[in-house]
């Protein structure tokens, strides 16, 4: 399976590197960007000022992003390049919005209003609600809040830089029952679970807005969290507690399969395991070296992905 990296320089020149020595790619449901790093035999002698990077497996581009760091060194007669990158949607977490209350806004409006951020697209979703931007909040904070209000979901990135709220209908289905599965298993992480949530009212008093997660207390976990009135949920304060409870449980139960190669999976596709067990794909980890490509896909069972 061929892999390649295509760089675009600040001057607009495209440079293609085909001699990839190793690479790592990760895409995850609760992370608003894809992450990519690679080591390759470089055709240039020094780091070029790259403005963007595209990574292909076969003819499919699975990563398109900014360069975090680029290095070229000489080892014997060979120039070795090292690159790390995050997709352009990472900029959603790095751009703040003007504080205040935004009413009757949709995903279409939210992303399209920031056209200066390149390559970011979104599903067509005109459902409107309000969101509140506090000091220091980012575009991604607004995306998350709006997604929860209009779809009761956590937003995710599909394709290279496409923001999605909805669970994909008629999603592609992938089976992981065959004997060529290299590894399979499950994992539980309970370190982020929270048992008790307490939110102050408009006067700053506690006691009115409370939530106890009995699924967590049944595990003998006691963790209390106190916070001020969340104006993002001003019209439905109890939602602020429910959202935090859902988010605290993110990815706490994971089922994974590992195989040789890459089939083209994306977030929110359907994975089918043995015994009729199935779920949405929530993370994709791909690693490559001289020994080939290994892909690990994970299905979460938490409060956003049941």
C-alpha positions in Angstrom: 0.0 0.0 0.0 1.6 3.2 -1.2 1.9 6.3 1.1 3.0 9.8 0.3 3.3 13.2 1.7 2.6 16.4 -0.3 3.9 19.7 1.0 2.9 23.1 -0.2 5.5 25.8 0.4 4.7 29.3 1.3 5.5 30.2 -2.3 2.8 27.7 -3.6 5.2 25.0 -4.8 4.2 21.4 -4.3 6.8 18.9 -3.1 6.0 15.2 -3.0 7.8 12.8 -0.8 7.3 9.0 -1.4 10.0 7.5 0.7 8.2 7.4 4.0 10.2 5.5 6.6 7.6 5.6 9.3 4.4 7.5 10.1 1.7 7.8 12.8 -1.9 9.1 12.2 -4.6 9.6 14.8 -8.3 10.6 14.6 -10.6 10.6 17.6 -14.2 11.5 18.3 -13.5 14.0 21.1 -10.5 15.6 19.5 -11.2 18.4 17.0 -8.4 17.6 14.6 -6.4 14.8 13.1 -2.7 14.4 14.2 0.0 13.2 11.9 3.8 12.7 12.2 6.3 11.0 9.9 10.0 10.3 9.2 11.0 10.3 5.5 13.9 10.3 3.2 14.0 14.0 2.2 14.6 15.3 -1.3 15.7 18.6 0.1 18.7 19.5 2.2 17.1 21.9 4.7 13.6 22.5 6.2 11.5 24.3 3.6 8.9 26.9 4.8 5.8 24.7 4.3 2.4 26.3 4.6 0.5 23.0 4.6 0.8 19.2 4.4 -1.3 16.5 2.8 -0.9 12.8 3.6 -2.2 10.1 1.3 -2.7 6.4 1.7 -3.1 5.1 -1.8 -5.1 7.8 -3.6 -7.0 8.9 -0.5 -6.0 12.0 1.4 -6.6 11.3 5.1 -4.8 14.3 6.6 -4.6 17.9 5.5 -3.2 20.4 8.0 -0.7 22.9 9.3 2.9 22.1 10.0 3.7 22.0 13.8 7.4 21.3 13.2 9.7 20.3 10.4 13.3 19.1 10.6 15.9 17.8 8.1 19.2 16.2 9.2 21.9 14.4 7.3 22.6 10.8 8.2 25.4 9.4 6.2 24.5 10.3 2.6 20.8 10.5 3.3 18.7 13.5 4.3 16.1 12.6 6.9 13.0 14.7 7.3 10.8 14.7 10.4 7.4 16.3 10.3 4.5 16.7 12.7 1.1 18.3 11.9 -2.4 18.9 13.0 -5.3 19.4 10.7 -6.8 22.8 10.0 -9.7 22.2 12.3 -7.2 22.6 15.2 -7.5 26.4 14.5 -11.1 26.2 15.8 -9.5 25.8 19.3 -7.0 28.7 18.7 -9.4 31.4 17.6 -11.4 33.2 20.2 -14.8 34.8 19.7 -16.2 38.1 20.9 -17.8 37.5 24.3 -21.6 37.7 24.6 -24.9 36.0 23.8 -25.4 34.8 20.2 -29.1 34.0 19.4 -30.6 32.1 16.4 -27.3 30.8 15.1 -26.6 27.6 13.3 -23.5 25.5 12.4 -23.8 26.9 8.9 -23.5 30.4 10.2 -20.9 29.6 12.8 -18.3 28.0 10.4 -19.1 30.2 7.3 -18.6 33.4 9.4 -14.9 32.5 9.8 -14.0 32.1 6.1 -10.5 33.3 6.8 -9.7 29.9 8.3 -8.8 27.8 5.2 -10.1 24.4 4.2 -12.6 23.9 7.0 -16.0 22.6 5.8 -19.1 21.4 7.7 -22.2 19.4 7.3 -25.3 21.3 6.0 -27.0 22.0 9.3 -29.3 25.1 9.6 -30.8 24.2 13.0 -30.7 27.3 15.2 -30.1 27.8 18.9 -28.3 30.2 21.2 -24.9 30.0 22.7 -23.0 32.2 25.2 -19.3 33.1 24.7 -17.4 33.9 27.9 -14.1 35.6 28.0 -11.4 33.5 26.4 -13.8 31.0 24.8 -13.0 29.7 21.4 -14.8 28.8 18.2 -14.7 25.1 19.2 -16.4 25.9 22.5 -19.3 27.5 20.4 -19.4 24.5 18.1 -19.6 22.1 21.0 -22.3 24.0 22.8 -24.4 24.4 19.7 -24.0 20.7 18.8 -25.3 19.6 22.2 -28.3 22.0 22.0 -29.5 21.2 18.5 -28.5 17.5 18.2 -27.7 16.3 21.7 -24.3 15.2 20.3 -20.6 16.0 20.6 -19.2 17.4 17.3 -16.6 15.4 15.4 -14.4 15.7 12.4 -15.1 13.6 9.3 -13.0 13.5 6.2 -10.0 15.8 6.4 -11.5 19.0 8.0 -15.3 18.6 8.0 -17.2 19.5 11.2 -20.2 17.3 11.9 -23.0 17.4 14.4 -25.2 14.5 13.2 -24.7 10.8 13.4 -24.2 9.8 9.8 -27.2 8.0 8.3 -26.5 5.0 6.1 -22.9 5.1 7.3 -20.4 2.6 5.7 -20.2 -0.7 7.6 -16.9 -2.5 8.3 -16.7 -6.1 9.6 -13.9 -7.2 12.0 -14.8 -10.9 12.4 -12.3 -12.5 10.0 -9.2 -14.4 11.1 -6.8 -11.7 9.8 -7.5 -9.5 12.9 -4.1 -9.1 14.6 -5.4 -8.1 18.0 -8.7 -7.5 19.7 -9.7 -6.3 23.2 -11.5 -3.9 25.4 -10.4 -1.2 27.9 -12.1 0.7 30.7 -10.8 4.1 32.0 -12.5 5.5 35.1 -10.1 8.4 35.9 -12.3 11.1 34.3 -15.6 9.9 35.7 -17.4 12.4 38.1 -20.1 11.4 40.6 -21.5 14.7 41.8 -22.1 18.0 39.9 -23.1 21.2 41.7 -23.9 24.5 39.9 -24.6 27.8 41.5 -27.8 29.8 40.7 -27.9 33.4 39.5 -27.2 34.6 43.1 -24.2 32.3 43.5 -25.9 29.9 45.9 -25.6 26.1 45.6 -28.2 23.5 46.1 -30.8 24.1 43.4 -28.9 22.6 40.4 -27.5 19.2 41.3 -26.8 15.9 39.5 -25.6 12.6 40.9 -24.4 9.9 38.5 -25.3 6.7 40.2 -23.5 4.6 37.6 -20.3 6.3 38.9 -21.1 6.0 42.7 -22.0 2.3 42.1 -18.3 1.9 41.2 -17.3 3.4 44.6 -16.1 6.6 42.9 -16.8 9.9 44.7 -15.7 13.0 42.8 -17.6 16.3 43.5 -17.4 19.3 41.0 -18.6 22.8 41.8 -19.0 25.5 39.2 -20.7 28.9 38.7 -23.9 29.3 36.7 -23.1 28.3 33.2 -24.6 31.0 30.9 -24.2 28.7 27.9 -27.3 26.9 29.3 -29.1 29.9 30.7 -32.5 28.8 29.3 -32.1 25.3 30.6 -29.7 25.2 33.5 -30.0 21.5 34.2 -28.5 20.8 30.7 -25.2 22.3 32.0 -25.0 19.4 34.5 -26.1 16.8 32.1 -23.5 17.9 29.5 -20.7 17.8 32.0 -21.7 14.4 33.1 -21.8 13.1 29.5 -18.4 14.7 28.7 -16.8 13.3 31.8 -17.7 9.8 30.7 -16.2 10.3 27.2 -14.5 7.1 25.9 -14.5 5.5 29.3 -15.4 2.1 27.8 -13.5 1.1 24.6 -13.5 -1.9 22.3 -10.8 -2.2 19.7 -9.6 -4.3 16.8 -6.2 -4.1 15.0 -5.4 -5.4 11.5 -2.8 -5.1 8.8 -3.5 -2.4 6.1 -6.1 0.3 6.0 -9.7 0.0 4.7 -10.7 3.6 4.6 -12.7 3.9 7.8 -13.8 7.3 9.1 -15.3 8.5 12.3 -19.0 7.6 12.8 -18.8 4.6 10.4 -20.2 1.4 11.7 -17.9 -1.4 13.1 -19.3 -4.9 13.4 -17.6 -7.4 15.7 -18.5 -11.0 16.6 -21.7 -11.9 18.4 -23.6 -9.1 16.6 -21.8 -6.4 18.6 -21.6 -3.2 16.7 -21.0 0.5 17.2 -19.8 3.8 15.8 -16.1 4.0 15.1 -14.7 6.6 17.5 -11.0 6.5 17.0 -8.6 5.5 14.2 -4.9 4.9 14.8 -2.7 4.1 11.8 1.0 3.4 12.1 3.3 2.6 9.2 6.9 1.4 8.8 9.0 -0.8 6.6 7.1 -3.7 8.0 3.8 -2.4 6.7 0.7 -0.5 7.9 -1.2 -1.4 11.0 -4.6 0.1 11.8 -6.5 0.1 15.1 -10.1 1.1 15.2 -12.0 1.7 18.4 -15.7 1.7 19.3 -16.7 3.7 22.4 -19.7 2.9 24.7 -20.3 6.0 26.7 -23.1 8.6 27.1 -22.6 10.1 23.6 -22.0 6.8 21.9 -24.3 4.1 23.2 
